Amino acid sequence: MKPTKPIEQTAAPGATSPFDELNKWAQTAAAEKNGQLGFPGNQDIKLKDFYRWYVANGLIQVCLNNAGDPFCDNPGKLTSHRFEREVIEYFAPLYGFETDNVWGLVTNSGSDGNNHGIYFGNNFLKNKTGKDPVLYVSDEAHYSNMRLAHLQGIDTRLIKSDDMGRMIPEELDKSLIPDRPCIIVFAMGSTFKGAIDDQNALNAVLDRYPSMKVFRHVDAALFGGYLPFTRHKDIVDRRIMRFDSIAVSGHKFFGMDEPAGLFITSRDVYERQRQFNVAYLNEDMKMINCSRSSVDALKFWWLIRSISKEEWAEQANQMLENTGYLVDELRKFNYPCWVNELSNTVFIKRPPQEIVERYSLSCNYDERFGGPLAHIVVMQHVTRERIDKFVEALKLSCK
Ligand SMILES: Cc1ncc(COP(=O)(O)O)c(C=O)c1O
């Protein structure tokens, strides 16, 4: 594309490009970010100093690539594996993994983490039993789980959820095929209703079939970010809930500025994967992707070093308090709204289109709640002040 104008230095140095459409888009995106209430991205991003450091060190002109296993010695120097590994070791105990029995990686996204969970679970169970597993997931879980099971050719059973979006244990029981191994995906924060599958109740069902080998993967894209920092942390603790792997998004609670995530599992699972010897990397490559972002791992590392666990806890609790505040304010004027326990996702009767667009609300339809719905995800940037403004606008639109 040809430049339309010479570069003008108006705002910050470098803020204006030769491309008009790009300049306009940048201004809109930056101005609108805090008004967005319908998506689970934390817009309170704390990476300015990281970028300054990155540019000042000339890394902006270095092609980095984390191809290879961060837990092995790799021949390449232009990776940030060392930092990636430290990120996994920081998070491992928060999800109940022991630091000497853990493997993981910084992923491209929550979906990438689910891909690894399903793939690792499938290999693990085949290796243990010699049989093809069946995957069970609720009909309210994120679509990536169904899509990935399909992509990996895994026989899948979609289990009915209750009105609030939790997998129904009796429905799981009816669908189980006990003579085949089982991969179960627990939704920890279903995307639209924010439902948390009841792991204890579902485990009780699975325990009725002691000869059935089970692999439990937790899709905790959003809730896996904040729950470890609250008093409800047991729910994401594998020592209590017995899960084998977990996927969490980095760009949701943790405030990464672009898609990224975590995938964490145990060494036992890692060691029962299919072998692919890739001589130019670290010989045996267990994971799916070859090239991966070095910068994501560096940014994640920066965040865990510059934000303390106490600060994460403060953010997590504030988000849940603000969620309660939003619900109270909506109920004060009888606006239909629902929220699951421990969830920061409030679903409401779908407001007029003008409100949906102004606040980028995502929408859905469910007869059980009167039909058209929308949801609000109370992330860190959704302050009480912004909630008040939203509620005021909603009231006016209903008049
Ligand atoms: C429960 C759940 N799982 C997985 C995903 C996919 O995560 P990502 O968008 O990071 O791929 C989402 C996205 O919203 C989600 O809500």
The ligand as an SDF file (V2000), in Angstrom:
LIG
                    3D

 16 16  0  0  0  0  0  0  0  0999 V2000
  -14.6050  -20.8470   28.7650 C   0  0  0  0  0  0  0  0  0  0  0  0
  -13.7630  -20.4610   27.6020 C   0  0  0  0  0  0  0  0  0  0  0  0
  -12.9000  -21.3500   27.1180 N   0  0  0  0  0  0  0  0  0  0  0  0
  -12.0980  -21.0640   26.0760 C   0  0  0  0  0  0  0  0  0  0  0  0
  -12.1530  -19.8330   25.4780 C   0  0  0  0  0  0  0  0  0  0  0  0
  -11.2670  -19.5600   24.3260 C   0  0  0  0  0  0  0  0  0  0  0  0
  -10.2000  -18.8150   24.7820 O   0  0  0  0  0  0  0  0  0  0  0  0
   -9.2990  -17.9740   23.7720 P   0  0  0  0  0  0  0  0  0  0  0  0
  -10.2150  -16.9180   23.2370 O   0  0  0  0  0  0  0  0  0  0  0  0
   -8.2200  -17.4850   24.6490 O   0  0  0  0  0  0  0  0  0  0  0  0
   -8.8680  -18.9120   22.7000 O   0  0  0  0  0  0  0  0  0  0  0  0
  -13.0360  -18.8580   25.9450 C   0  0  0  0  0  0  0  0  0  0  0  0
  -13.1080  -17.5300   25.3200 C   0  0  0  0  0  0  0  0  0  0  0  0
  -13.8400  -16.6670   25.6460 O   0  0  0  0  0  0  0  0  0  0  0  0
  -13.8610  -19.1890   27.0400 C   0  0  0  0  0  0  0  0  0  0  0  0
  -14.7390  -18.3150   27.5280 O   0  0  0  0  0  0  0  0  0  0  0  0
  1  2  1  0
  2  3  1  0
  2 15  2  0
  3  4  2  0
  4  5  1  0
  5  6  1  0
  5 12  2  0
  6  7  1  0
  7  8  1  0
  8  9  2  0
  8 10  1  0
  8 11  1  0
 12 13  1  0
 12 15  1  0
 13 14  2  0
 15 16  1  0
M  END
$$$$
